[in-house]
Amino acid sequence: MTLESVSDREVVDAILILHEDDIIRIGRYSGRVFVQYDPTAGLDYFYGNAFRCTARPKARRRMQTLETGDRHGVFISHIADEKPIALRIQRLINDSIKPALPVFVSSDYQSIESGEEWYRAILAGLRRSSIVIALLSNESVDRRWINFEAGFGLGQESKVIPVAWRGMTKGDIGLPLGQLQSRDLIDPKDVKALIDSVAAACHAKVADLTAEEFCSDIVALHVQTPSAGLEAIPFLRDNALHLAIRNSGNRPLDMIDAELQLPNELQGNAWIQEFSPVRELSIHQENGTSWRGHRLTTIPSTRPHLGVEPLRPVLVRDAGEILLQGLTLPLPSRIPDDHWNLPIRFRVSSRQQTVGPVTIPLAELPKR
């Protein structure tokens, strides 16, 4: 923007408007004392001795409001594994809204110039965008960058729109993003509402929208997107407590450890030894309940090994349910009725995902 030459009177009028709006204060120093401008002094005040203008707190908010007018376009926040979906949303916006909007995708090489620092490029993309779309799934909703970028957008008063996909529903998003109006990427009505919101916020028009085709593409991309899924399945069989695990995702899991524990009241005649050359003892106390059991790990042990199957270091996809033989815990031959409400405790951990610790009453476990 270019400013033409202005008169002294126009400058004074602008200063008075800012003063009346409580954006600046006007005054002169008398010694070390700042004496504020008295409106009864009239216009002559500004043509005499030098005066000073200082910003009030409202000035910062006014600056942010003015800066908002310079922002235009969309920033799509996503995790690396979900880049294909972010690019599909980018294409949807480009195809559906006219005139074309700048759409920044942090992992897209075309969004970041060669040689540009990616961190500075992302911040610049956020600052330039009037809308931030946060792509949320069970894999991404708790990631630091997703929440940082959404929080950055809210802080600069951009319109932040959470979009759910990959099994996550709008009701699953939770706070703080769950309090914003969210959309579901596999619902054509929600997709249309998303595009309408983007167009309205950017003062553009929806030219050609094929929401059903987009939703079909999202379902296909869901199958192709890498996902980590770990399930732990406790059950009862042959008067013993067992634990099985299963890879429910489509990428291998690097296993770390697994543990299964019984409350002390269900341990019978102290059959879980304090020192075992076979398995590592696992003990936990919480809220007045004590558990004892065993733990398997992929970390090599210095103790003698007596034949118990160790935890597999990699849990591959499509391997089915794997029974952890080394964690089987015998139950007493007779369990009093009131002991069936006692909780067992288990936890399984991989580098990609962790299940638990979980406590479940013995009576709720399936029998096989």
Secondary structure, 3 states (H helix, E strand, C coil): CCCCCCCHHHHHHHHHHHHHCCCEEEEEEECCEEEECCHHHCHHHHHCCCCEEEECHHHHHHHHHHHHCCCCCEEEECCHHHHHHHHHHHHHHHHHEECCCCEEECCCCCCCCCCCCHHHHHHHHHHHCCEEEEEECCCCCCCHHHHHHHHHHHHCCCEEEEEECCCCCHHHCCCCHHHCCCEECCCHHHHHHHHHHHHHHCCCEECCCCHHHHHHHHHHHHHHCCCCCEEEEEEEECCEEEEEEEECCCCCEEEEEEEEEEEHHHCCCCCCCCCCCCCEEEEEEECCEEEEEEEEECCCCCCCCCCCCCCCCEECCCCCCEECHHHCEECCCCCCHHHHHCEEEEEEEECCCEEEEEEEEHHHCCEC
